[in-house]
Amino acid sequence: MLVGYFISWWLMVTLGYHPQMAPEKPTNIILVIGDGMGLAHISLTEYLHKPPSPIARMEAIGLQKTHSIDNLETDSGAAGTAMSSGVKTFNAAIGMGPDSLPVQTIMELASQRGMKTGFVVTSSVVHATPACFYAHVNSRGSYEEIAKQLVYSGIDVFVGGGEKYFRNRNSDRIDLIGGLKNENFEVIHFTDPPGKFKLDKISKEKKIACFTAFEDPPRATNDRKYFTDMAIAAKEALEKRSDKGYLLMVEGSQIDWASHANDQEWLALEMQDMYDMLEALMKNIGPDENTLLIVTADHETGYISLKGKKSPRIEFNSKVHSSQMVPVFAKGPGAEEFLGIYENTAIFDKMKYLLNLN
């Protein structure tokens, strides 16, 4: 018996074995999603961006499989639901399982535990990806129903376009702007003067609904400038309101739209906007040991590849989504959880575990 113990001890010492330590866990998570952003999209921007890029400074890199339950080529609804709720579902579903029953989202779980939640997007706030974090409908096109659900979702801060779905409704005559105010939201309209967009001036007792456009926000090529400032402002607004941590989702929505359009200039500027936002966000986070930053995509769009000898040139090979895996980058406490190859549903599982939402 003693010989066996001695041999075990000797092996541990000589082989450098150390018992596996439990991973550090964050208090806050910021999940950044580049809609349609595949590896070639990132490669393009890496060639154009002055090093070291924000992506290159991430600590862990993994790959996620994006397919929906019945289709190798997912859409943002199925992919967003997988990441937000940990369930593979059918294309176009928003927060619904394959049986068309609602599934609980990571933001709903976080809210129930007293955390603060929010999102910033360059699409409308009722578009597929953000909707997957708070709404439950069978069709991603049910914008007016999604808007109604956002009002009563428990989300604390949101920024993006789509005010029309709250104000000029076709399905009913409900005044959802009034509904937001009744739910203790400070509402900022896209027509308000720039001074109204200072989120730090709003009482921490209020929730924040910040509309950046009546319909979809403009392209980066058309002088859209709010992404970086609002990502940081939303983060700081959640920090100010929370004593139990926060969960923030930030989406570069129009990377996908530019890829669908096979528009190289538009795509390059959307990716640069994403990198600029990440640079500023990482600087703002600084040495914070409580915040985990995750950067990924819901799927790849355009089957794109790069060509050129001295400068990169995009070659689009389709106008639809691909079935390629997409990268996952992480930095901060718990980043090592995102190493390896896994299903997109694991993004939810890992966040749930790290935030102790089990």
Summary of the structure (lengths in Angstrom):
residues: 358
radius of gyration: 21.1
end to end distance: 40.7
largest distance: 81.5
contacts: 1262
relative contact order: 0.23
helix: 38%
strand: 20%
